[in-house]
Amino acid sequence: MPNTVSFNENYPDITQSDALYARASRIMTPVTQTLAKGPGQYTKGVSPKYVKRGQGSHIWDVDGNEFIDFQMGIGPISLGYAYPRVDDAIRAQLQDGITFSMMHELEVQLSELIHEIIPNAESIRISKTGADVCSAAVRVSRAFTGRTKVLCCGYHGWHDWYIGTTSRDKGIPQEIKDLTGAFDYNNLDSLKALLDEDVACVILEPFIFDAPKDNFLHEVARLCKENGTLLIFDEMWTGFRVAVGGAQEYFGITPDLAVYSKAFANGMPIALLTGRRDVMELFEQDVFFFTTFGGEALSMAAAMATIAEMREKNVPARLAEQGKKLKDGYNEIAADLGLSQYTKCYGYDCRTIVIFDASAGNPLEIKAFVQQELFKRGILWGGFHNMCFSHTDEDVAHTLAAYREVLPLLKEAIEAKDVTARLLGEPVEAVFRKVTNAAPAKAKL
């Protein structure tokens, strides 16, 4: 679709958003079901809070404001909103039903497709959310190895075994916390310090934004194999984006288990656990992992259509192509303005992040200032370029034009040391703090 967003003289009218927020605040604690979508992630008092609809790479909020979206549902929208091929598949399946009293044929068809494209998928389980399959992978790893400890690197959901490594750990028994350790990406020594004979599995995101250095991922795989520890790739962000077969295909590493969600059904709720058959066979009798909605047919139909589109149109290549334009363009603008010491955009081209150095001021306040100015120019931005197949050349051009207007404003604010004074609302918040040093400090690990 052509870009229909234009620069505005005024900041968005958010009257209806604020009215909905007031209603929600009376009965919801908190008001959001996903922290990354909540009001704390956007400049309070300036940013819209509620969306009405989406089309392609654009969304419209409840006040009728239109934006180019670079959040993409916090990851699941890989093709674009209201993508015809996917929505047609959902509508066709809806005519036949959603959830049934017996297994559905799509469970077999989707599993056969995943077996074909994901290297380690000797066996497949289908579920609904990323946290589901992460926890299932940890449970079956403990069962298979007879060990208890878990080592993690990245974000792996809300369940007890993981969230106890973060600052939002209330409600998690200490005994559970003591069984999980965290190591640092690209720091093999931090993994070696924790890897002992009772570590059942190592679970990590193959990359977040930093690329692996010094053969890091291959070395992690080697250490796990030598130690009898299962390796789990958490491919919520890398799967179906960096390559259709995910980081496994991209890096040429076959982990024992891998988990997927977000990208492969273009917004429908579904998740996958793939892995070695000898490990996965424990789900037959010994390990319990079942859910009523695991075989829900609309999401499976969406997944089949999405994956077909990704393969036929080489979607990962397009995501990288458009994302690279934004990454390189942002960095060129920053360099031309003499801002390279304060800000940069980096990451794999399909998903990049804009960061701000503390030497320029409070990074969260700087981010909030840039965000408010981008909202004025018709861009929904949370510091990321989460690319979808529907991001057009016109979208990219508009976004770079917006950066050319906003970054000089940021330079003025940094030089005047008054970023805070230029904020029209409250700055964005951190979701939670990862307690990165928690694991090495636990001697019992």
Stockholm file with secondary structure:
# STOCKHOLM 1.0

chainA/1-445         MPNTVSFNENYPDITQSDALYARASRIMTPVTQTLAKGPGQYTKGVSPKYVKRGQGSHIWDVDGNEFIDFQMGIGPISLGYAYPRVDDAIRAQLQDGITFSMMHELEVQLSELIHEIIPNAESIRISKTGADVCSAAVRVSRAFTGRTKVLCCGYHGWHDWYIGTTSRDKGIPQEIKDLTGAFDYNNLDSLKALLDEDVACVILEPFIFDAPKDNFLHEVARLCKENGTLLIFDEMWTGFRVAVGGAQEYFGITPDLAVYSKAFANGMPIALLTGRRDVMELFEQDVFFFTTFGGEALSMAAAMATIAEMREKNVPARLAEQGKKLKDGYNEIAADLGLSQYTKCYGYDCRTIVIFDASAGNPLEIKAFVQQELFKRGILWGGFHNMCFSHTDEDVAHTLAAYREVLPLLKEAIEAKDVTARLLGEPVEAVFRKVTNAAPAKAKL
#=GR chainA/1-445 SS CCCCCCCCSSCCCCHHHHHHHHHHHHHCSSSCSSGGGSGGGSCBTTSCCCEEEEEBTEEEETTCCEEEESSGGGTTCSSCBTCHHHHHHHHHHHTTCSSCSSCCHHHHHHHHHHHHHSTTCSEEEEESCHHHHHHHHHHHHHHHHCCCEEEEESCCCSSHHHHTTBSCCTTCCHHHHTTEEECCTTCHHHHHTTCCTTEEEEEECSCSSSCCCTTHHHHHHHHHHHHTCEEEEECTTTBTTTBTTHHHHHHTCCCSEEEECSGGGTTSCCEEEEECHHHHGGGTTTSCCCCGGGGCHHHHHHHHHHHHHHHHHTHHHHHHHHHHHHHHHHHHHHHHTTCTTTEEEESCTTEEEEEECGGGSCHHHHHHHHHHHHHHTTEECSSEEECCTTCCHHHHHHHHHHHHHHHHHHHHHHHHTCHHHHCSSBCCCCSCCBCTTHHHHCTTC
#=GC SS_cons         CCCCCCCCSSCCCCHHHHHHHHHHHHHCSSSCSSGGGSGGGSCBTTSCCCEEEEEBTEEEETTCCEEEESSGGGTTCSSCBTCHHHHHHHHHHHTTCSSCSSCCHHHHHHHHHHHHHSTTCSEEEEESCHHHHHHHHHHHHHHHHCCCEEEEESCCCSSHHHHTTBSCCTTCCHHHHTTEEECCTTCHHHHHTTCCTTEEEEEECSCSSSCCCTTHHHHHHHHHHHHTCEEEEECTTTBTTTBTTHHHHHHTCCCSEEEECSGGGTTSCCEEEEECHHHHGGGTTTSCCCCGGGGCHHHHHHHHHHHHHHHHHTHHHHHHHHHHHHHHHHHHHHHHTTCTTTEEEESCTTEEEEEECGGGSCHHHHHHHHHHHHHHTTEECSSEEECCTTCCHHHHHHHHHHHHHHHHHHHHHHHHTCHHHHCSSBCCCCSCCBCTTHHHHCTTC
//
